[in-house]
Amino acid sequence: MDKPMLLGAGTMPLSAVHIFSSSGEKRCIINISKMERMAGLFWTTGLELLCVLDHGYVHKYNIAGDNIAEGGFFLGSLAKEQKVVQVYGGENAMVARTSKNRFVMVKDVTEPMAKILPGTEFLQPPACVQLLETTDGYSVRVEVLVAVGNSVVVIDEYGAEDQLLNLPQPVEDMSISPNGQLIAILDTSGWIRVLSTDFTKHLSAFETGVAASPRLMTWCGLDAVLLDCKDSLLLIGPYGDSIRYPYEDLVFLKQEIDGARVFSSSKVEFIGRVPTASQNIFQIGSVAPSALLYDAKRYFDEKSIKADENMREIGEEKLPLAIKHCIEAGLSEWEPIHQQALLQAAAYGLAYYKSKSLDPDTLKNACQSLRVLNAVREAHIGFLITYPQLVQLGMPMLLTWLAKSKQHLLALRIAQMIGSGAQDVVLDWALTKIRSEISNGLSDDVLYGALSPKLRSCVGIPIAHIAQYAHSSGRPKLATRILEIESSPSRYVPLYLKLGEDVRALEKSIDSGDEDLIYLCLFHMLKNWQLKDFLRVVVDHPHARDLFLSHCRANEPELLETAHLYMNRPEGIADACIEQVLSRNSGEAVPKGPLPATPQLMERAAKAYSQSRNCLVESKSAEEAAKLLRQQLDLESSLGRVTLKGLSLSQTISQLIVSGHEKSALKLKSEFRLTERAFLTIKAASLAETKNWEQLLALAGNKRLPLPHDYLVNLAACSGNGGAPRHVLEGLIQCVPDARQRAEIFSQYNFSTQAEAILQQDKDSEFITRLFAKMGT
């Protein structure tokens, strides 16, 4: 691929690296310390320059000459001890050779991890070293091909293997084809042998006839080899044919997928195979369908009848091939006028093509590709790439190249034309703008005014990333203003916290309604703020206040009490104490940390309620509850095997009566001023529940019983397992003092004989008639 090139010249100081574009425009100068010796340098696919120093440290620079500090890495102690003498770079991998012929490999320079290759100690420096990168779609394999004597040794991270080629003469140079499938080996006698890169197939051998050793050898496309013979270039084809190009200047050869680029001191040239489509069209006397279509368009412009004759000669069957070849030929041309003529011929053919088998977007895509190619080939851009190179590179990487070359406007227009990549271009532009203008001392307001319109017009750009970069560059106010453009709370809230805008982050998180973000702000502020300052802010935001109190209620009761005190909410403290008591009594999880005993909690709740005029009833209830809890604990301690804690007063009295501790129940009655009626109601219910019929009958026989007798009968009848026995019910009814009421209750529970006996003594005929009707007699 075409990249800015590094060209050496006698006037350049040894302490600097000069970077030029392919059009000869100087991009920048990288100054190198005179105390450091450079072992080698190469470009990565991402247009980053790696400079490897002899002590093993690797510096990374962008195309503007800026040192990318986070991109540098170290090749290890072996490289430092033995010193690096030569560097071999691939697309993403690199290998360094030390002075003792040991190799250190970095498989991926974007995620560098240096590894010493095994078995690589040679007595003499190798004649040539090549790097082979292959992938199976999942992982990348890097192999180092080392020319040693009459053979080649293949080294990878697992070991070294001699291919035992046994060539007639020692190897002088090697070159791997752009697709990584073939390797050309030049020996000292001038013979070139082409083999597969796994060294299992010997495909061909050619004698170059070059007397002196060539300086460079590289592939020209996939089927030719180009040799630099000092005063000329020798191009050897696949069948042994050769062409010689005389050159007076020193040249540098750059291998490409479809040819070779030749850099000299005065110009850049590209040598490549003429595409078959172009040959069919422009070959003298060609009658290929594409040539006829090209001429037909020319005749049509001249208003000649020959245009129709050519179209008839092409025919419907050959027309798709003719259109395809015109498009392919147009894509291979460098001059816009020739591109336009060929694509117009293709469009002319499409007007005659009635079938839909040909993709109509083919011509459209070709036009877009040529617009891109013509734009980047301009001298001030300097990317002299061909269409096959563009396809291999991909539009996203081309946009990256343009952005790193600070050609953001062109990159944005291309991205908008193809419908993708605009966000990345604007992002890089914004970061570059901030970096350059900060160094120029531009104010935050002016810089924000320049950034804001572009950032607002581009949907999907990570505003938070730009704001973070501005903050790391020492512009926190600019970062805060940029964050106002961001629409995603999950992105801008954490960054507001990082910028120190805690209150704004809290307000933004509340506006978003995301409780996780609110908690993030609260915990951050609680950790970094004074408690009183934190609570002052939280009180002013009800939603955040409620979430904070909920967290404290579940996890930090002491902090909850402090918060309520600050907020002047004593009833909140009381509510929290009561919730803790209820949690303990119900067996639920209680807040972490040491907690006071349950009665103390209730007493604290009563005291807190008493501080509020609106909670006097609650205060009295809490006092009674605390008193009851203490009584329950004392009774449990004195009586043993009785569980009372957590029960209500009525439940406690009932439990005491059931367990035979009526005296203790009477004591509670006295302590809590329980009325006789209420106490006997609890007692009667307890006796009926435990089916203690004897005591229940005794209770019913009390002539001063403050309870209605029908209540006792109903308790007995409704007790579990079918109610009380018949004789118990009869005994309870007999205790009813009023005869008529006794007769009605007898009739209600089907004691007909007893009811009739009572009625015989009654002289009210109306009552007797009504009761007999109810009994059905």
C-alpha positions in Angstrom: 0.0 0.0 0.0 1.1 3.6 -0.6 2.2 5.2 2.6 4.4 8.2 3.5 7.9 7.0 2.7 11.2 7.5 4.5 13.8 8.6 2.1 17.4 9.1 3.0 19.5 11.9 1.5 23.0 13.1 2.1 21.9 16.5 3.5 19.7 14.9 6.2 21.3 14.8 9.7 21.7 11.4 11.3 19.7 12.6 14.3 16.4 13.0 12.5 13.9 11.1 10.5 12.2 12.9 7.6 8.8 11.8 6.5 7.5 12.5 2.9 4.3 11.7 1.1 4.5 9.8 -2.2 4.1 13.1 -4.0 7.3 14.4 -2.4 5.7 16.7 0.1 7.6 16.8 3.4 5.2 15.9 6.2 7.4 16.3 9.3 10.8 15.7 10.9 11.3 13.4 13.9 14.3 14.3 16.0 16.2 11.4 17.4 18.6 11.8 20.4 22.2 11.6 19.4 22.8 9.3 22.3 20.5 6.6 20.7 21.3 4.4 17.7 18.4 3.3 15.5 18.4 -0.3 14.4 15.5 0.0 12.0 12.0 1.4 11.4 8.9 0.4 9.5 5.2 1.4 9.0 2.3 -0.5 10.4 -1.0 -1.0 8.5 -2.5 1.7 10.7 -0.1 4.3 9.4 2.1 4.4 12.5 5.9 4.5 12.4 7.8 2.2 14.6 11.4 3.2 15.3 13.5 0.4 16.9 16.5 1.5 18.9 19.6 -0.8 19.4 18.9 -1.2 23.1 15.6 -2.8 22.4 13.1 0.0 23.0 10.5 0.7 20.3 9.1 4.2 19.8 5.8 4.7 18.0 5.0 7.9 16.0 2.0 9.0 14.1 2.2 10.5 10.6 2.5 14.0 12.1 5.7 13.0 13.9 4.1 13.0 17.4 5.4 10.4 19.8 2.6 8.0 20.9 3.8 7.4 24.4 1.3 4.7 25.2 2.3 2.8 22.1 6.0 2.3 22.9 7.2 -1.0 24.2 10.4 -2.9 25.1 11.8 -6.0 23.3 13.3 -7.5 26.5 16.6 -7.9 28.3 18.1 -10.1 25.5 17.7 -7.3 23.0 19.2 -4.8 25.4 22.2 -7.0 26.3 23.1 -8.2 22.7 21.9 -5.0 20.9 19.5 -5.0 18.0 21.2 -4.8 14.6 18.4 -5.3 12.2 14.6 -5.1 12.1 12.1 -6.8 9.9 8.5 -5.5 9.8 5.3 -7.1 8.5 1.7 -5.9 8.4 1.2 -6.3 12.2 4.2 -8.3 13.3 7.9 -7.5 13.7 11.2 -9.4 14.3 14.4 -8.0 15.6 17.8 -9.6 15.1 20.5 -9.1 17.7 24.3 -8.9 17.2 24.6 -12.6 18.1 21.9 -13.6 15.6 19.1 -14.2 18.0 15.6 -13.3 17.0 13.0 -11.5 19.1 9.4 -11.6 17.7 6.4 -9.4 18.4 3.4 -11.1 17.0 1.1 -8.0 17.1 2.5 -4.5 17.5 -0.9 -3.2 18.6 -0.7 -5.5 21.7 3.0 -6.0 22.0 4.5 -9.0 23.7 8.1 -9.8 22.9 9.2 -13.4 22.7 12.6 -14.9 22.0 12.5 -17.4 19.2 14.1 -20.7 19.9 17.1 -22.3 18.1 18.2 -19.2 16.3 22.0 -18.9 17.0 23.9 -18.8 13.8 27.7 -18.6 13.4 27.4 -15.9 10.7 24.8 -13.3 10.0 22.1 -14.6 7.6 22.2 -13.5 4.0 18.5 -12.6 4.1 15.5 -12.7 6.4 11.8 -12.6 5.4 8.7 -12.4 7.6 5.7 -14.5 6.7 2.3 -13.8 8.3 -0.5 -16.3 7.7 -4.0 -16.6 9.3 -6.7 -19.3 9.4 -9.4 -16.8 10.3 -9.0 -17.3 14.0 -5.4 -16.8 14.8 -2.3 -15.4 13.1 0.9 -17.4 12.6 4.2 -15.6 12.1 7.2 -17.4 10.7 10.7 -16.1 10.1 12.5 -17.4 7.0 16.2 -17.2 7.4 18.6 -17.8 4.4 21.5 -19.9 5.8 24.1 -21.1 3.2 22.3 -23.2 0.5 19.1 -23.6 2.4 16.4 -21.8 4.3 15.5 -22.2 8.0 11.9 -21.6 9.1 11.6 -20.3 12.7 8.4 -19.8 14.7 7.6 -19.5 18.4 7.7 -23.3 18.7 11.0 -24.1 17.1 13.3 -24.0 14.0 13.3 -26.3 11.0 15.9 -26.5 8.2 14.1 -27.0 4.8 17.1 -28.8 3.4 16.8 -27.2 0.0 20.4 -28.1 -1.0 20.6 -25.4 -3.6 23.6 -25.4 -6.0 24.7 -22.0 -4.7 24.2 -20.1 -1.4 21.1 -18.0 -1.1 21.6 -14.3 -1.6 18.1 -12.8 -1.4 14.5 -13.9 -0.9 11.1 -12.3 -1.4 7.6 -13.5 -0.5 4.7 -12.9 -2.8 1.9 -10.4 -1.7 -0.5 -13.3 -1.0 2.0 -15.2 1.0 1.8 -18.3 -1.1 5.1 -18.2 -3.1 8.7 -17.3 -2.3 11.4 -16.3 -4.8 14.9 -17.3 -3.9 17.9 -15.7 -5.6 21.3 -17.5 -5.3 24.8 -16.1 -5.8 25.0 -17.4 -9.4 22.0 -15.3 -10.5 19.3 -18.0 -10.6 15.9 -17.3 -9.3 13.8 -20.2 -8.0 10.1 -19.9 -7.2 8.8 -22.2 -4.5 5.7 -22.5 -2.4 6.1 -21.0 1.1 5.7 -24.4 2.7 8.7 -25.5 0.5 6.9 -28.6 -0.8 6.6 -27.4 -4.4 9.3 -26.1 -6.8 7.4 -24.2 -9.4 10.0 -22.7 -11.7 13.6 -21.5 -12.1 15.1 -18.7 -14.2 18.6 -17.5 -14.9 18.7 -13.7 -14.7 22.1 -13.4 -16.3 22.9 -10.6 -13.9 26.7 -10.4 -13.4 26.7 -8.2 -10.3 24.6 -9.0 -7.2 21.3 -7.0 -7.3 20.7 -4.6 -4.5 17.0 -5.4 -4.0 14.5 -8.1 -5.1 10.8 -7.9 -4.8 7.6 -9.3 -6.3 5.7 -7.3 -8.9 2.2 -8.4 -8.4 1.6 -12.1 -8.0 3.4 -13.5 -11.1 6.6 -11.4 -11.7 9.8 -10.6 -9.9 11.6 -7.2 -10.0 15.3 -6.9 -9.5 17.3 -3.7 -8.8 20.5 -4.1 -10.8 22.0 -0.8 -9.7 21.8 0.9 -13.1 18.5 -0.7 -14.2 15.5 -2.7 -13.0 15.0 -6.2 -14.4 11.4 -7.5 -14.5 11.1 -11.3 -14.9 7.8 -12.7 -16.0 6.2 -16.1 -15.1 7.6 -17.8 -18.2 11.1 -16.4 -18.1 10.5 -13.3 -20.2 12.1 -10.2 -19.0 12.0 -6.4 -19.4 14.8 -4.0 -18.4 14.1 -0.4 -17.2 17.2 1.8 -17.1 17.6 4.0 -14.0 20.4 6.3 -13.3 19.3 7.2 -9.7 19.3 5.0 -6.7 15.8 3.5 -6.2 13.8 2.0 -3.5 11.3 -0.8 -4.3 8.0 -1.2 -2.5 6.1 -4.4 -3.1 2.3 -4.1 -3.7 -0.5 -6.6 -4.3 -0.8 -5.7 -7.9 2.7 -4.5 -8.8 5.7 -2.7 -7.4 6.3 1.0 -6.6 9.6 2.5 -7.5 10.9 5.5 -5.5 13.8 7.5 -6.9 15.1 10.9 -5.9 12.9 12.7 -8.5 9.7 10.7 -8.9 7.5 7.8 -7.9 6.5 5.2 -10.5 4.3 2.1 -10.5 5.1 -1.0 -12.4 2.2 -3.5 -12.8 0.5 -5.9 -15.2 -1.9 -4.3 -17.7 -5.3 -5.7 -16.8 -6.9 -8.1 -19.3 -9.9 -5.9 -19.6 -7.7 -3.0 -20.7 -5.9 -5.2 -23.2 -9.2 -6.3 -24.8 -10.3 -2.7 -25.2 -7.2 -0.9 -26.3 -5.3 -3.6 -28.2 -4.8 -2.5 -31.8 -7.5 -4.2 -34.0 -9.3 -5.8 -31.1 -12.8 -7.0 -31.8 -13.6 -8.1 -28.2 -17.1 -7.2 -27.0 -15.7 -4.6 -24.6 -13.7 -2.9 -27.5 -16.8 -2.8 -29.7 -18.9 -1.3 -26.8 -16.2 1.3 -26.2 -16.2 2.2 -29.9 -20.0 2.2 -30.0 -20.1 4.9 -27.3 -17.6 7.0 -29.3 -19.7 6.5 -32.5 -22.8 7.5 -30.6 -21.2 10.7 -29.5 -20.3 11.3 -33.1 -23.9 10.5 -34.1 -22.6 7.8 -36.4 -24.8 4.8 -37.4 -21.8 2.5 -36.6 -22.9 2.7 -33.0 -25.9 0.6 -33.7 -23.9 -1.8 -35.9 -21.4 -2.4 -33.0 -24.2 -3.0 -30.5 -25.9 -5.5 -32.9 -22.5 -7.3 -33.3 -22.0 -7.5 -29.6 -25.4 -9.1 -29.0 -27.4 -9.7 -25.9 -25.3 -12.6 -24.6 -21.9 -10.9 -24.8 -23.1 -7.5 -23.6 -22.8 -8.2 -19.8 -19.1 -9.2 -20.3 -18.4 -6.1 -22.3 -20.0 -3.9 -19.6 -18.0 -5.7 -16.9 -14.7 -5.2 -18.8 -15.3 -1.5 -19.4 -15.9 -1.0 -15.7 -12.8 -3.0 -14.8 -10.7 -1.1 -17.3 -12.0 2.2 -15.9 -11.0 1.2 -12.4 -7.5 0.5 -13.5 -7.0 3.8 -15.2 -5.2 6.7 -13.5 -6.4 9.6 -15.7 -9.9 10.9 -15.0 -10.6 11.5 -18.7 -10.0 7.8 -19.5 -11.9 6.7 -16.5 -14.9 8.8 -17.6 -14.8 7.4 -21.2 -14.8 3.8 -20.1 -17.6 4.2 -17.5 -19.7 6.1 -20.0 -19.3 3.2 -22.4 -20.4 0.8 -19.6 -23.4 3.1 -18.9 -24.2 3.1 -22.6 -24.2 -0.7 -22.7 -26.5 -0.8 -19.6 -29.1 1.2 -21.6 -29.3 -1.7 -24.1 -29.2 -4.5 -21.5 -32.7 -5.7 -20.7 -32.0 -8.6 -18.4 -31.7 -8.1 -14.6 -28.8 -10.6 -14.0 -26.2 -7.8 -13.9 -26.1 -5.9 -10.6 -27.2 -2.3 -11.3 -25.1 -1.0 -8.4 -21.8 -2.3 -10.0 -21.4 0.9 -12.1 -22.5 3.1 -9.1 -19.9 1.5 -6.8 -17.2 1.8 -9.5 -18.0 5.6 -9.8 -17.7 6.0 -6.0 -14.4 4.1 -5.9 -12.9 6.2 -8.6 -14.1 9.4 -6.9 -12.3 8.3 -3.8 -9.2 7.2 -5.7 -8.9 10.5 -7.6 -9.3 12.4 -4.4 -6.6 10.7 -2.4 -4.2 10.7 -5.4 -4.1 14.5 -5.4 -0.7 15.8 -4.7 -1.5 17.4 -1.4 -3.0 14.1 -0.2 -0.3 11.9 -1.7 -1.9 8.4 -1.4 -1.1 6.9 -4.8 -3.1 3.7 -4.5 -4.7 1.5 -7.1 -8.2 0.0 -7.1 -6.9 -3.5 -6.0 -5.0 -1.9 -3.2 -8.1 0.1 -2.1 -10.1 -3.2 -2.0 -7.4 -4.9 0.1 -7.1 -1.9 2.4 -10.8 -1.3 2.8 -12.6 2.0 3.1 -12.5 2.1 7.0 -8.7 1.9 7.0 -8.5 4.5 4.2 -10.6 6.8 6.4 -8.2 6.1 9.2 -5.2 7.0 7.0 -6.9 10.3 5.9 -7.8 11.2 9.5 -4.3 10.5 10.8 -3.0 12.7 7.9 -5.3 15.5 9.1 -7.4 15.3 6.0 -10.6 15.2 8.0 -12.8 17.1 5.6 -12.1 14.7 2.7 -12.4 11.7 5.0 -15.8 13.0 6.2 -17.1 13.5 2.6 -16.0 10.0 1.7 -17.7 8.6 4.8 -20.9 10.4 4.1 -20.8 9.1 0.5 -20.4 5.5 1.5 -22.7 5.9 4.4 -20.4 4.7 7.2 -17.4 5.8 9.3 -18.4 9.5 9.8 -18.5 9.1 13.6 -14.9 7.9 13.7 -13.7 10.7 11.4 -15.4 13.4 13.5 -14.1 11.8 16.7 -10.5 11.9 15.4 -11.0 15.5 14.1 -12.3 16.6 17.5 -9.3 15.0 19.4 -6.9 16.5 16.9 -8.5 19.9 17.2 -8.3 19.9 21.0 -4.7 18.7 20.9 -3.5 21.3 18.4 -5.5 24.3 19.6 -4.6 23.7 23.3 -0.9 24.0 22.3 -1.8 27.2 20.5 -3.4 28.6 23.7 -6.9 28.9 22.3 -9.5 29.7 25.0 -12.2 27.2 26.1 -15.0 29.3 24.7 -13.5 29.7 21.3 -12.6 26.0 21.1 -16.0 24.9 22.3 -17.6 27.1 19.7 -15.6 25.4 17.0 -16.3 21.9 18.2 -20.0 22.2 19.2 -21.7 22.5 15.7 -19.8 19.5 14.3 -20.4 17.3 17.3 -24.1 18.1 17.5 -24.6 17.3 13.8 -23.0 13.9 13.9 -25.2 11.2 15.5 -23.6 8.4 17.4 -20.2 10.0 18.2 -18.9 9.2 21.7 -19.0 12.7 23.2 -17.9 11.4 26.6 -14.6 10.2 25.1 -13.9 13.6 23.7 -14.7 15.2 27.0 -12.5 12.8 28.8 -9.6 13.7 26.4 -10.2 17.4 27.0 -10.0 16.8 30.8 -6.8 14.7 30.5 -5.4 17.6 28.4 -5.9 20.0 31.2 -9.2 21.6 30.1 -11.8 20.5 32.7 -14.2 23.4 31.9 -14.1 22.6 28.2 -14.7 18.9 29.1 -17.8 19.9 31.2 -19.3 21.9 28.4 -18.7 19.2 25.8 -20.5 16.7 28.1 -23.6 18.8 27.7 -23.9 17.5 24.1 -23.9 13.9 25.2 -27.3 12.2 25.3 -26.5 8.9 27.0 -26.6 9.2 30.9 -24.5 6.1 31.3 -21.7 7.8 29.5 -21.7 11.3 30.8 -22.6 10.8 34.5 -19.4 8.8 35.4 -17.4 11.3 33.5 -19.0 14.2 35.4 -17.9 12.5 38.6 -14.4 12.2 37.2 -14.4 15.8 36.3 -15.4 16.8 39.9 -18.9 17.9 38.9 -20.5 15.7 41.5 -23.7 17.8 42.0 -24.3 18.1 38.3 -23.7 14.3 37.9 -26.3 13.7 40.7 -28.8 16.0 39.0 -28.3 14.4 35.6 -28.7 10.9 37.0 -31.9 11.9 38.7 -33.2 13.4 35.5 -32.4 10.1 33.7 -34.4 8.1 36.2 -31.7 5.4 36.4 -31.4 4.4 40.0 -28.1 2.6 39.4 -26.6 5.9 38.3 -28.1 7.8 41.3 -26.5 5.2 43.6 -23.2 5.6 41.8 -23.3 9.4 42.4 -24.4 9.0 46.0 -21.7 6.5 46.9 -19.0 8.5 45.1 -20.1 11.7 47.1 -20.4 9.8 50.4 -16.8 8.5 49.9 -15.2 11.8 48.9 -17.3 14.5 50.7 -17.7 15.6 54.3 -20.8 14.0 55.7 -22.5 17.3 56.5 -21.9 18.7 53.0 -23.1 15.4 51.5 -26.3 15.4 53.5 -27.0 19.1 52.7 -27.0 18.3 49.0 -29.0 15.1 49.4 -31.8 16.8 51.3 -32.3 19.2 48.4 -33.0 16.2 46.0 -36.0 14.1 47.2 -35.5 11.2 44.9 -31.8 10.8 45.8 -32.7 11.3 49.5 -35.2 8.5 49.5 -32.8 6.1 47.8 -30.1 7.0 50.2 -32.3 6.5 53.3 -33.5 3.2 51.8 -29.8 2.1 51.5 -29.0 3.2 55.1 -32.2 1.5 56.4 -31.0 -1.8 54.9 -27.3 -1.6 55.5 -26.1 1.3 57.8 -28.6 2.0 60.7 -26.1 4.4 62.4 -25.7 6.5 59.3 -29.5 6.4 58.9 -29.9 8.0 62.4 -27.3 10.6 61.6 -29.1 11.5 58.3 -32.5 11.8 60.0 -31.0 14.0 62.8 -29.5 16.3 60.1 -32.8 16.4 58.3 -34.6 17.2 61.5 -36.9 14.1 61.0 -37.1 12.4 64.5 -40.0 10.3 63.3 -37.7 8.8 60.7 -35.3 7.6 63.4 -38.3 6.1 65.3 -39.6 4.4 62.1 -36.1 2.9 61.5 -35.9 1.5 65.1 -39.4 -0.1 64.8 -38.4 -1.6 61.4 -35.4 -3.2 63.0 -37.5 -4.6 65.8 -40.0 -6.0 63.3 -37.2 -7.5 61.2 -35.7 -9.2 64.3 -39.0 -10.6 65.4 -39.9 -11.9 61.9 -36.5 -13.5 61.3 -35.7 -11.3 58.3 -32.2 -10.1 57.6 -31.2 -7.3 59.9 -28.8 -4.4 59.1 -25.1 -5.0 59.3 -23.1 -3.9 62.4 -23.7 -3.9 66.2 -27.3 -3.1 67.1 -28.9 -2.4 70.5 -31.3 -4.8 72.2 -34.9 -4.8 71.1 -36.4 -3.0 74.1 -33.8 -0.3 73.8 -34.7 0.2 70.2 -38.4 0.6 71.1 -37.4 3.1 73.9 -35.3 5.0 71.4 -38.3 5.0 69.0 -40.6 6.3 71.8 -38.1 9.1 72.6 -37.8 10.1 68.9 -41.5 10.1 68.4 -41.9 12.3 71.5 -39.8 15.0 69.8 -42.5 15.5 67.1 -45.8 17.1 68.0 -47.6 15.0 65.4 -46.5 11.7 66.8 -47.6 11.7 70.5 -49.8 8.7 70.0 -47.0 6.8 68.3 -44.7 7.8 71.2 -47.1 6.4 73.8 -47.5 3.2 71.8 -43.8 2.8 71.5 -43.4 3.2 75.3 -46.0 0.5 75.9 -44.3 -1.7 73.4 -40.9 -1.3 75.1 -42.4 -2.0 78.4 -44.1 -5.2 77.1 -40.8 -6.3 75.5 -39.0 -6.0 78.8 -41.8 -7.9 80.6 -41.6 -10.7 78.0 -37.9 -11.1 78.4 -38.2 -11.2 82.2 -41.0 -13.8 82.0 -39.1 -15.9 79.5 -36.1 -15.8 81.9 -38.1 -16.7 85.0 -40.6 -19.2 83.6 -38.3 -21.0 81.1 -39.7 -23.0 78.1 -42.1 -20.2 77.2 -41.6 -18.0 74.1 -43.2 -14.6 74.4 -40.8 -12.2 72.7 -42.5 -10.4 69.8 -46.1 -11.3 70.8 -48.7 -8.7 71.3 -50.2 -8.1 74.8 -53.2 -10.3 74.2 -51.1 -13.0 72.6 -48.7 -12.9 75.6 -51.6 -13.2 78.2 -53.1 -16.0 76.1 -49.8 -17.9 75.9 -49.3 -17.5 79.7 -52.9 -18.9 80.4 -52.4 -21.8 78.0 -49.0 -22.7 79.6 -50.6 -22.6 83.1 -49.1 -19.3 84.3 -52.3 -17.4 85.0 -50.7 -15.5 87.9 -48.2 -14.0 85.5 -51.0 -13.2 83.1 -52.9 -11.4 85.9 -49.7 -9.4 86.7 -49.5 -8.3 83.1 -53.2 -7.3 83.3 -52.4 -5.2 86.3 -49.3 -3.7 84.8 -51.0 -2.6 81.6 -54.3 -1.7 83.3 -56.3 -4.2 81.2 -60.0 -4.3 82.0 -61.6 -7.4 83.5 -63.8 -7.8 80.5 -60.8 -7.7 78.1 -58.8 -10.1 80.3 -61.6 -12.6 80.5 -62.2 -12.3 76.8 -58.6 -13.3 76.2 -58.8 -16.1 78.8 -62.1 -17.5 77.4 -60.6 -17.6 73.8 -57.4 -19.3 75.1 -59.5 -22.0 77.0 -61.6 -22.7 74.0 -58.5 -22.9 71.8 -56.8 -25.4 74.1 -60.2 -27.2 74.7 -59.9 -26.8 78.4 -63.7 -27.3 78.8 -63.6 -27.7 82.6 -62.2 -24.3 83.3 -64.4 -22.8 80.6 -67.5 -24.2 82.3 -66.2 -22.9 85.6 -65.7 -19.5 84.0 -69.3 -19.6 82.6 -70.7 -20.4 86.0 -69.4 -17.1 87.4 -72.6 -15.1 88.1 -70.7 -11.8 87.8 -69.1 -12.7 84.5 -68.8 -9.5 82.4 -68.9 -11.4 79.2 -72.1 -12.4 77.3 -72.7 -16.2 77.8 -73.6 -16.7 74.1 -70.0 -15.5 73.4 -68.7 -18.4 75.4 -71.0 -20.9 73.7 -70.0 -19.6 70.3 -66.3 -19.9 71.2 -66.8 -23.5 72.2 -68.9 -24.4 69.2 -66.4 -22.8 66.8 -63.3 -24.3 68.2 -61.2 -26.6 66.1 -62.0 -30.3 65.1 -65.8 -29.9 65.1 -66.2 -27.8 68.2 -66.8 -28.7 71.8 -68.7 -31.9 72.8 -72.5 -31.8 73.2 -72.5 -32.0 77.0 -70.0 -29.1 77.2 -72.2 -26.9 75.0 -75.3 -28.0 77.1 -73.5 -27.0 80.3 -72.4 -23.7 78.9 -76.0 -22.9 77.7 -77.4 -23.9 81.1 -75.3 -21.1 82.6 -77.2 -18.5 80.6 -79.3 -16.7 83.3 -82.1 -15.5 81.0 -84.6 -18.4 80.3 -85.8 -17.1 76.9 -82.1 -16.4 75.8 -81.3 -19.9 77.0 -84.2 -21.4 75.0 -83.1 -19.6 71.9 -79.5 -20.8 72.2 -80.7 -24.4 72.9 -82.8 -24.2 69.7 -79.8 -22.7 67.8 -77.6 -25.7 68.6 -80.4 -28.3 68.1 -81.1 -29.0 71.8 -84.9 -29.3 71.1 -85.9 -31.2 74.3 -84.1 -28.6 76.6 -85.7 -25.8 74.6 -89.2 -27.3 74.8 -88.8 -27.8 78.6 -88.1 -24.1 79.0 -90.9 -23.1 76.7 -93.5 -25.0 78.7 -92.9 -22.7 81.6 -93.2 -19.6 79.4 -96.6 -18.0 79.0 -95.8 -15.8 76.0 -97.6 -17.5 73.1 -96.1 -15.3 70.5 -92.5 -16.1 71.6 -93.4 -19.8 71.8 -94.9 -19.9 68.3 -91.9 -18.1 66.8 -89.4 -20.4 68.5 -91.2 -23.5 67.6 -91.4 -22.3 64.0 -87.6 -21.8 64.1 -87.1 -25.4 65.4 -89.5 -26.7 62.8 -91.8 -28.4 65.2 
